[in-house]
Amino acid sequence: MNRIDNKKFSGEPGKEVQVQKIFSEIAPRYDLLNHLLSVNIDKIWRKKAIHSLEWRENSSGRYLDSCAGTFDLGLELVKQDAFSGVVVSSDFALPMLKQGLNKITTNIFPVCGDALMMPFPSGSFDGAMVGFGIRNLADLGTGFRELARVLRPGSRLVILEFSVPRNWILRKCYHFYFHNILPVVGRILSGHAWAYTYLPESVKDFPDPQKISKKLLNAGFKEVTWRFLTGGVVTVHVAVR
Ligand SMILES: C[S@@+](CC[C@H](N)C(=O)[O-])C[C@H]1O[C@@H](n2cnc3c(N)ncnc32)[C@H](O)[C@@H]1O
């Protein structure tokens, strides 16, 4: 098999294995492609996500970056002047973590672990963030329950994830880009035959923000809100534990 069938694998261990394999294989080119394919807008999305975390309420706290990849979201937090806490950056694809090691500072702690079974005690964190990771989880409900478990009551979760724009002109451009340009550029630059075909497919099959919010509420979160960035290309979800 050389493609992830999202529907087929949803909720099954097979998706985990395939996702871990994809990210392990594209790790050397991940950062380059990330910034190139998003024309650097991903940096603005990350800044906005960190702002929504309201970390200033606990600037010396312990924060989790789940599905951290090469650390970019956690780095956005630790580089804030007033931040004096730590970020634990967790991912199950070791090559992604290794690839980002040269970027990190002493207040980022990499951990290789599965977001569906996190190696942390309950109530360990004062806040958590997930950047472009939840779409890849084999079981969203389990992932959200794990996030709820490791967060202390009253702390915040911020999720940054692709979504589908509402405006039909933007949606047409988005689909054209996602299905025609991104897979080709991704294939040429990453050298990976199908990883960048998986991205648009995984977004297409992913639940909309209303459904995500419902799942967050069911997992034990409250005050669940979301807002669109760049016309809905990306959504920032915020929830309180
Ligand atoms: C698209 S990358 C995002 C990386 C980073 N957060 C960013 O903003 O660039 C998705 C990451 O989620 C990780 N991931 C997917 N499912 C996971 C799971 N069940 N447990 C831990 N990491 C997971 C992948 O290994 C990959 O590094």
PDBQT file of the ligand as one rigid body, heavy atoms in Angstrom, charges set to zero:
ROOT
HETATM    1  C1  LIG A 301       2.045  18.340   9.865  1.00  0.00    +0.000 C 
HETATM    2  S1  LIG A 301       3.178  17.918  11.121  1.00  0.00    +0.000 S 
HETATM    3  C2  LIG A 301       3.085  19.325  12.178  1.00  0.00    +0.000 C 
HETATM    4  C3  LIG A 301       4.343  19.590  12.922  1.00  0.00    +0.000 C 
HETATM    5  C4  LIG A 301       4.378  20.886  13.723  1.00  0.00    +0.000 C 
HETATM    6  N1  LIG A 301       3.403  20.903  14.780  1.00  0.00    +0.000 N 
HETATM    7  C5  LIG A 301       4.198  22.084  12.850  1.00  0.00    +0.000 C 
HETATM    8  O1  LIG A 301       3.361  22.939  13.185  1.00  0.00    +0.000 OA
HETATM    9  O2  LIG A 301       4.915  22.211  11.847  1.00  0.00    +0.000 OA
HETATM   10  C6  LIG A 301       2.260  16.703  12.026  1.00  0.00    +0.000 C 
HETATM   11  C7  LIG A 301       3.104  16.024  13.080  1.00  0.00    +0.000 C 
HETATM   12  O3  LIG A 301       2.227  15.246  13.903  1.00  0.00    +0.000 OA
HETATM   13  C8  LIG A 301       2.921  14.085  14.277  1.00  0.00    +0.000 C 
HETATM   14  N2  LIG A 301       1.927  13.094  14.713  1.00  0.00    +0.000 N 
HETATM   15  C9  LIG A 301       0.881  12.604  14.017  1.00  0.00    +0.000 A 
HETATM   16  N3  LIG A 301       0.192  11.706  14.750  1.00  0.00    +0.000 NA
HETATM   17  C10 LIG A 301       0.837  11.624  15.954  1.00  0.00    +0.000 A 
HETATM   18  C11 LIG A 301       0.620  10.871  17.129  1.00  0.00    +0.000 A 
HETATM   19  N4  LIG A 301      -0.383   9.990  17.226  1.00  0.00    +0.000 N 
HETATM   20  N5  LIG A 301       1.461  11.039  18.162  1.00  0.00    +0.000 NA
HETATM   21  C12 LIG A 301       2.501  11.919  18.079  1.00  0.00    +0.000 A 
HETATM   22  N6  LIG A 301       2.766  12.653  16.981  1.00  0.00    +0.000 NA
HETATM   23  C13 LIG A 301       1.946  12.521  15.929  1.00  0.00    +0.000 A 
HETATM   24  C14 LIG A 301       3.692  13.691  13.040  1.00  0.00    +0.000 C 
HETATM   25  O4  LIG A 301       4.744  12.820  13.326  1.00  0.00    +0.000 OA
HETATM   26  C15 LIG A 301       4.136  15.067  12.540  1.00  0.00    +0.000 C 
HETATM   27  O5  LIG A 301       5.419  15.398  13.020  1.00  0.00    +0.000 OA
ENDROOT
TORSDOF 0
